[in-house]
Amino acid sequence: MAHIDDIKYNFDSGARANRYHVEFQLPSIFGGGDAGRNMGLRVESCELPGREIETKEWSEYGQTRLLPTGKVTGGGTTTMSFICDQSFADRLILETWNEMVFTNSGSEVAMGTVEHPIFAYYLDYIGSIEIQQLRSDSRASTYKDDSKGIALTYTLHEAYPVSFEAQELTAESGDLLKFSVTFAYRNWSSEYNQNIHERSFLNKGRAILDSLLSGSNLLSRFGKEGKLRNKLTNLDNRATQLRNLFGGG
C-alpha cells in the first residue's frame, strides 16, 4: 500500500509565471529560417492564449441548456510588454514589422505611407510567435539543449503587430523603458512535453486490477460476477483517475 509520503513525492513544486521564453519567427522579408528567428526581443510579460466555444441557450421544453453554435474562437489579439535596450533594437524590429503591413516594403513597385497606405500581401507580413513555459527545475541557460526543460509550447500562427503604445519619457524616473505591442493572430496550437517519473505503486496497482477484471470477465460467462465486477470497475475508474493525476501512462 502506498505511503502518504510516496503520494506527496509525485507532486512537484508547481509551474511559475516567470519561467518562460518567447521566440518570434519574423516574416520572410526579414530572411527565412534562422535569420528570421529573433530571440533577442526581451519580453517582460505575455499571456498564454485561450479558446471559447460559442454557445446559445436552447430548450425543447423546460430547463434550457447551452449548445454550441458552430463557432470556435481561438484567435484574436494578445498584448506583450518589452524592455528596451539602449539602442532601441527591440522597438526598431517591431516598428519595422508593423510598417511592413501598410508600406508594402516587400514590393519593388510602390511604397505606401501612413497618409497613403498600400497594404502588402498577407503572406508577406505574417510570422509566428512561440511562448515556451519552462519547468521550474530547468536552467535558463541550458533549457534549449534539453527538451525536458520546456514543459509546454504555445504557437501563435499568422501573427503580426497591429499596434504599439507610445512611450512616456520623464525626468522623474530612471527606470528601464518599456513598451507594449499588440499582435493579431489567426489561431494557436499547443505542445505539451510530459516528463513522466516512475510511480511503481500506481503501476503495480493497475496491473493487479487489470488481472482481477480479466478474472471477472471470465466469471461473467458463468453468471457469477455479481457485485464483484461492479466494485472492481469502480476501483479501476479510480485508479485511472489517479494515474492521470500523477502523470502515469
Secondary structure by P-SEA (a helix, b strand, c coil): cccaaaaaaacccccccccbbbbbbcccccccccccccccccccbbbbbbbbbbbbbbbcccbbbbbbccccccbbbbbbbbbbcccaaaaaaaaaaaaaacccccccccccccccccccccccccbbbbbbbbcccccccccccccccccbbbbbccccccbbbbbbbbcccccbbbbbbbbbbccbbbbbbccccccaaaaaaaaaaaaaaaaaaaaaaaccccaaaaaaaaaaaaaaaaaaaaccc
